[in-house]
Amino acid sequence: MSGRVVVVGAGHAAGTFAALLRQAGYDGELVLVGAERHLPYQRPPLSKTFLAEPATQWLREAPFYVENSITVRLHETITLIDRVAHTVETSLGQVLTYDALVLATGARPRMLDVPGCDLPGVLSLRTIEDAAALRDGLAGAAGLAVVGGGYVGLEVAAVARSGGVPVTVLEREDRVLARVASPALSGILAAHHRGRGTDVRTGADVVAFEGDADGVRRIRLADGEAVDAGTVVVGVGAIPCDELASRSGLLCRGGVVVDGAARTSDDAIWALGDVTVRPRHGGGEPMRFESIPSATEQARQAVASIMGKPSVEPEVPWFWSDQFDLKLKIAGVVAAPYDTVLRGEPATGSFALFHHHGGRLVAVEAANANADFMAGRRLLASNRPVDADRLGDPTVPLRELALA
Ligand SMILES: Cc1cc2nc3c(=O)[nH]c(=O)nc-3n(C[C@H](O)[C@H](O)[C@H](O)COP(=O)(O)OP(=O)(O)OC[C@H]3O[C@@H](n4cnc5c(N)ncnc54)[C@H](O)[C@@H]3O)c2cc1C
């Protein structure tokens, strides 16, 4: 294919897609238009190491884009898509024609719509600038309150606590990671954080931030209790940036709906990454995956589709998280009903939770247990029947089960 491919967004999915498209031999024009001021960068370190170490991890260094004739227009947005004329309009009023259009607009942090949510010191975490503000906020802070016990919130809590900052985590549900992890993992992680001095509170419904022009001072909970806080990070999920797509009449259902080739309801438009609602490996309701492996897989799917190459084998969804000394890896979708088998010993910091239903594995959640994680991932990919007794028997090597 030649002509021009325009990518809306210059984040992880966009940067990965552009590199793979060139690698696949595309020799037409390739233009990325990104709202941020930066070349594509890694977001995972923002909540893991960036707070301690202000070094941006670029997806690729600047010369890569020049050498590969990839035009990156930064600090500019696409405001309009004309699907009939095959053009997009930028915030600078320029019109670009496209042969293929790729939407990689990502997601933005969900904010809590409560009084005081715009007070100084009430922060969220998505960009380099957010991470810098958080680092500055933590520098002189008497304490950090994290609203939302999701993965990003818990990672920030772990980094701050490791730096000696008093940390409180406020989670509205009755357990941390309620939406995304098994109750077993939630319990283990909450205990791990508490064991390192973090005040993890569940059932804590934030109704207001209180303070003055100098900043937030405390958080008010629904039961009337006040929690002191000098710096607050709100990590209550992300909203897909699908407004441009829905304004253009593309099928959206809580994100841009795509197929297994990352194609939208318009044959000339693909969508990748956090903005998409995508099919899942093994079937089930399409859903949004906010993870690097998912964005990368979709970048490969779109490249194959645009270049007319064979479609890409669907992958088992997975992602990772670092909390204190725990290197967590999760594969599959933890959705009830399921039974759980534990291998390893949480107290040692190395364990794997295997969730199975109907004689098949549905998900694996592992900490510092890479071999178990890999075996679980292979089992998920093959969808082979599993014997729960053997799965839970530490004398049976998992490798044997995965290869059986
Ligand atoms: C703090 C943090 C930690 C994370 N840690 C992990 C992890 O450990 N493991 C993991 O697998 N995943 C992790 N993730 C998730 C992962 O970073 C995302 O899944 C990934 O960045 C998605 O890439 P994307 O390109 O879809 O979105 P983004 O990287 O967000 O890029 C989208 C870009 O599009 C721009 N944009 C939006 N609208 C327009 C427009 N109209 N015109 C032009 N530009 C536009 C946005 O400004 C943004 O720069 C983490 C995310 C965060 C925020």
PDBQT file of the ligand as one rigid body, heavy atoms in Angstrom, charges set to zero:
ROOT
HETATM    1  C1  LIG A 501       0.625   5.584  35.179  1.00  0.00    +0.000 C 
HETATM    2  C2  LIG A 501       0.345   4.436  34.250  1.00  0.00    +0.000 A 
HETATM    3  C3  LIG A 501       0.956   3.203  34.460  1.00  0.00    +0.000 A 
HETATM    4  C4  LIG A 501       0.709   2.126  33.601  1.00  0.00    +0.000 A 
HETATM    5  N1  LIG A 501       1.324   0.934  33.833  1.00  0.00    +0.000 NA
HETATM    6  C5  LIG A 501       1.107  -0.107  33.000  1.00  0.00    +0.000 A 
HETATM    7  C6  LIG A 501       1.743  -1.363  33.195  1.00  0.00    +0.000 A 
HETATM    8  O1  LIG A 501       2.479  -1.544  34.153  1.00  0.00    +0.000 OA
HETATM    9  N2  LIG A 501       1.535  -2.360  32.303  1.00  0.00    +0.000 N 
HETATM   10  C7  LIG A 501       0.715  -2.200  31.237  1.00  0.00    +0.000 A 
HETATM   11  O2  LIG A 501       0.556  -3.140  30.451  1.00  0.00    +0.000 OA
HETATM   12  N3  LIG A 501       0.078  -1.023  31.017  1.00  0.00    +0.000 NA
HETATM   13  C8  LIG A 501       0.252   0.029  31.874  1.00  0.00    +0.000 A 
HETATM   14  N4  LIG A 501      -0.378   1.225  31.656  1.00  0.00    +0.000 N 
HETATM   15  C9  LIG A 501      -1.306   1.351  30.519  1.00  0.00    +0.000 C 
HETATM   16  C10 LIG A 501      -0.574   1.724  29.246  1.00  0.00    +0.000 C 
HETATM   17  O3  LIG A 501       0.314   2.765  29.459  1.00  0.00    +0.000 OA
HETATM   18  C11 LIG A 501      -1.607   2.089  28.199  1.00  0.00    +0.000 C 
HETATM   19  O4  LIG A 501      -2.375   0.916  27.927  1.00  0.00    +0.000 OA
HETATM   20  C12 LIG A 501      -0.977   2.604  26.894  1.00  0.00    +0.000 C 
HETATM   21  O5  LIG A 501      -0.292   3.794  27.121  1.00  0.00    +0.000 OA
HETATM   22  C13 LIG A 501      -2.068   2.805  25.846  1.00  0.00    +0.000 C 
HETATM   23  O6  LIG A 501      -1.549   3.422  24.722  1.00  0.00    +0.000 OA
HETATM   24  P1  LIG A 501      -2.460   4.357  23.806  1.00  0.00    +0.000 P 
HETATM   25  O7  LIG A 501      -1.585   4.792  22.696  1.00  0.00    +0.000 OA
HETATM   26  O8  LIG A 501      -3.738   3.697  23.547  1.00  0.00    +0.000 OA
HETATM   27  O9  LIG A 501      -2.794   5.609  24.721  1.00  0.00    +0.000 OA
HETATM   28  P2  LIG A 501      -1.837   6.769  25.199  1.00  0.00    +0.000 P 
HETATM   29  O10 LIG A 501      -0.467   6.232  25.465  1.00  0.00    +0.000 OA
HETATM   30  O11 LIG A 501      -2.541   7.464  26.298  1.00  0.00    +0.000 OA
HETATM   31  O12 LIG A 501      -1.732   7.759  23.939  1.00  0.00    +0.000 OA
HETATM   32  C14 LIG A 501      -2.828   8.465  23.426  1.00  0.00    +0.000 C 
HETATM   33  C15 LIG A 501      -2.346   9.824  22.956  1.00  0.00    +0.000 C 
HETATM   34  O13 LIG A 501      -3.318  10.391  22.080  1.00  0.00    +0.000 OA
HETATM   35  C16 LIG A 501      -3.400  11.792  22.321  1.00  0.00    +0.000 C 
HETATM   36  N5  LIG A 501      -4.669  12.292  21.782  1.00  0.00    +0.000 N 
HETATM   37  C17 LIG A 501      -5.927  12.103  22.282  1.00  0.00    +0.000 A 
HETATM   38  N6  LIG A 501      -6.851  12.690  21.458  1.00  0.00    +0.000 NA
HETATM   39  C18 LIG A 501      -6.162  13.251  20.436  1.00  0.00    +0.000 A 
HETATM   40  C19 LIG A 501      -6.548  13.983  19.274  1.00  0.00    +0.000 A 
HETATM   41  N7  LIG A 501      -7.829  14.239  18.987  1.00  0.00    +0.000 N 
HETATM   42  N8  LIG A 501      -5.582  14.426  18.429  1.00  0.00    +0.000 NA
HETATM   43  C20 LIG A 501      -4.280  14.140  18.697  1.00  0.00    +0.000 A 
HETATM   44  N9  LIG A 501      -3.853  13.455  19.779  1.00  0.00    +0.000 NA
HETATM   45  C21 LIG A 501      -4.782  13.005  20.636  1.00  0.00    +0.000 A 
HETATM   46  C22 LIG A 501      -3.262  11.852  23.836  1.00  0.00    +0.000 C 
HETATM   47  O14 LIG A 501      -2.906  13.142  24.271  1.00  0.00    +0.000 OA
HETATM   48  C23 LIG A 501      -2.165  10.814  24.086  1.00  0.00    +0.000 C 
HETATM   49  O15 LIG A 501      -0.891  11.394  23.992  1.00  0.00    +0.000 OA
HETATM   50  C24 LIG A 501      -0.159   2.315  32.512  1.00  0.00    +0.000 A 
HETATM   51  C25 LIG A 501      -0.782   3.561  32.293  1.00  0.00    +0.000 A 
HETATM   52  C26 LIG A 501      -0.539   4.609  33.152  1.00  0.00    +0.000 A 
HETATM   53  C27 LIG A 501      -1.213   5.938  32.921  1.00  0.00    +0.000 C 
ENDROOT
TORSDOF 0
